[in-house]
Amino acid sequence: MAPKILLLQLRQLGDILLTTPCIREIKRAWPEAEVSFLAHPMGRLVLEGNPYLHELIIYGSSWTEQAALLKKLRRASYDIVLDFMYNPRSAFYARWTGASRRLAFPSRRDFLFTESVAQNPEVEYIVREKFRYLEQLSISPVAQGLDLPWSAQHAALSEKWLQSEPALAVAPLRVVLSPTHRRVERQWPLSRYAALADRLTRTWGAAVLWIWGPGEQEFVQRAMCMAKEKTYLAPATSFRELAALIANCDLFVGNSNGPSHVAVAVDTPSLQLHGPTYAKTWCPLSERHGALQAGQSSEQKRGPIDLISEEELWQALNGMRSVAEASAQGRQLVGVKKTWKKLLSSGQGGIE
């Protein structure tokens, strides 16, 4: 009988996106499994249309919605629950299901689970860390790629905008800058982003695009005003329109924020900037996706993000230039990219 499995990652957008490889890798190992996912309404932005997901369950805040959710969770008769968040709310939901196997990393809520998943004492990429749940189920994950479905519908906005700006349409290299983060201590100084934009334009001949989300436009425009060379403010986008836009660029440079994970999901070469957060946790650290860690020489191996100098960043970017240029050549051959590439064929087979 096919197992019924529930994954819990209630929020944030980046954390939900970083859990998508687990959905796919479960389906790779157990094609007949029914995999459901419980999340905050923001989860729709990432998970709707995921071909490996049987059901997306959204929880609400009203008493009526909570009662309906608890009834649904109890009646579903899940065999396995994987709680990637293991906070009080998610742990309660996990226990309420009554599943015979309930897994989570060690916490004060261990009594609500049937199994504790051993963590690596060393810092590791969060996707790799989540795979430890699967390995406890005797599943051997194959690919770490993130899944964020998008289509020609989502690409239409960026296609129209890029074509309306002649310099962008024919640019030999498109570079996305993402200077935002909801926490000030995770923002590399805006003046340095402006200087970087000028250097990319003058030295590489790149067209520089600034991306932004709700409530961030004025902040990004401040950086644009500091730049001496012409740069471009991206239009307002939905989450998947943003994915399509980044997919049609050749390099992403930004703080460790939601868009940095989108760049990884669409496999546009990227360089993340980290201060108080560990780069090893939030970046796959591959040839296509690199990171700079502030304060590496300190005892904590991290520090204030402004410790990353402009020259240090420029040196790292020069090391990625050939990768970005190869990406640009591929983009120019294909034209506008209008859809995402699935890592698992038809939800059942091997790598495409």
NORJO-V283916 format. One record per residue. SS is DSSP state (H for helix, E for strand, C for the rest). PSI is psi in whole degrees, 0 to 359 (none if undefined). Layout:
BEGIN
<<SS & PSI> <SS & PSI>>
END
This chain:
BEGIN
<<C & 134> <C & 132> <C & 146> <E & 123> <E & 135> <E & 128> <E & 136> <E & 115> <C & 92> <C & 324> <C & 172> <C & 173> <H & 312> <H & 318> <H & 321> <H & 315> <H & 321> <C & 353> <C & 346> <H & 328> <H & 330> <H & 322> <H & 309> <H & 317> <H & 332> <H & 316> <H & 329> <H & 316> <H & 321> <C & 80> <C & 331> <C & 356> <C & 146> <E & 109> <E & 120> <E & 160> <E & 129> <E & 127> <E & 166> <C & 160> <H & 332> <H & 340> <H & 335> <H & 325> <H & 331> <H & 319> <H & 340> <C & 131> <C & 1> <C & 119> <C & 348> <C & 359> <C & 129> <C & 317> <E & 135> <E & 122> <E & 125> <E & 132> <C & 143> <C & 178> <C & 343> <C & 159> <H & 321> <H & 316> <H & 321> <H & 320> <H & 318> <H & 322> <H & 313> <H & 322> <H & 317> <H & 316> <H & 321> <H & 320> <H & 340> <C & 334> <C & 56> <C & 147> <C & 324> <E & 136> <E & 127> <E & 110> <E & 101> <C & 352> <C & 324> <C & 44> <C & 178> <H & 317> <H & 309> <H & 323> <H & 322> <H & 314> <H & 317> <H & 312> <H & 323> <H & 330> <H & 331> <C & 14> <C & 145> <C & 336> <E & 119> <E & 116> <E & 144> <E & 161> <E & 159> <C & 139> <C & 181> <C & 353> <C & 23> <H & 328> <H & 346> <H & 355> <C & 159> <C & 340> <E & 141> <E & 129> <E & 127> <C & 133> <C & 152> <C & 128> <C & 341> <C & 151> <C & 133> <C & 162> <C & 136> <H & 326> <H & 317> <H & 323> <H & 317> <H & 328> <H & 343> <H & 331> <H & 314> <H & 321> <H & 329> <H & 339> <C & 9> <C & 30> <C & 134> <C & 100> <C & 148> <C & 317> <C & 142> <C & 358> <C & 146> <C & 148> <C & 119> <C & 90> <C & 133> <C & 160> <C & 185> <H & 329> <H & 319> <H & 334> <H & 345> <H & 319> <H & 310> <H & 325> <H & 314> <H & 317> <H & 315> <H & 323> <H & 337> <H & 345> <C & 99> <H & 319> <H & 326> <H & 321> <H & 325> <C & 6> <C & 133> <C & 339> <C & 127> <E & 124> <E & 127> <E & 130> <E & 135> <E & 89> <C & 7> <C & 156> <C & 143> <C & 343> <C & 125> <H & 322> <H & 351> <H & 14> <C & 119> <C & 143> <C & 136> <H & 323> <H & 327> <H & 326> <H & 320> <H & 317> <H & 323> <H & 318> <H & 316> <H & 318> <H & 320> <H & 321> <H & 313> <H & 318> <H & 319> <H & 347> <C & 25> <C & 151> <E & 124> <E & 126> <E & 137> <E & 127> <C & 157> <C & 162> <C & 187> <C & 129> <C & 5> <C & 355> <H & 313> <H & 320> <H & 314> <H & 323> <H & 332> <H & 318> <H & 318> <H & 321> <H & 334> <H & 335> <C & 142> <C & 333> <C & 161> <C & 129> <C & 179> <E & 133> <E & 119> <C & 152> <C & 165> <C & 135> <C & 157> <C & 175> <H & 318> <H & 333> <H & 325> <H & 318> <H & 316> <H & 321> <H & 311> <H & 324> <H & 335> <C & 21> <C & 175> <C & 345> <E & 137> <E & 132> <E & 125> <E & 176> <E & 170> <C & 88> <C & 184> <H & 312> <H & 333> <H & 326> <H & 329> <H & 319> <H & 319> <H & 319> <H & 321> <H & 0> <C & 34> <C & 128> <C & 138> <E & 154> <E & 116> <E & 148> <E & 125> <E & 136> <C & 269> <C & 348> <C & 152> <C & 123> <H & 323> <H & 335> <H & 320> <H & 357> <C & 138> <C & 346> <C & 67> <C & 184> <C & 325> <C & 340> <E & 104> <E & 177> <E & 153> <E & 131> <E & 120> <C & 144> <C & 31> <C & 331> <C & 354> <C & 168> <C & 326> <C & 350> <C & 25> <C & 165> <C & 186> <C & 138> <H & 334> <H & 358> <H & 341> <C & 117> <C & 162> <H & 321> <H & 322> <H & 317> <H & 318> <H & 321> <H & 317> <H & 320> <H & 321> <H & 327> <H & 339> <H & 0> <H & 317> <H & 325> <H & 317> <H & 319> <H & 324> <H & 322> <H & 319> <H & 319> <H & 319> <H & 318> <H & 317> <H & 329> <H & 320> <H & 327> <C & 208> <C & 127> <C & 130> <C & 6> <C & 159> <C & 162> <C & 118> <C & 143> <C & 346> <C & 118> <H & 124> <H & 22> <H & 7> <C & 332> <C & 216> <C & 190> <C & 138> <C & none>>
END
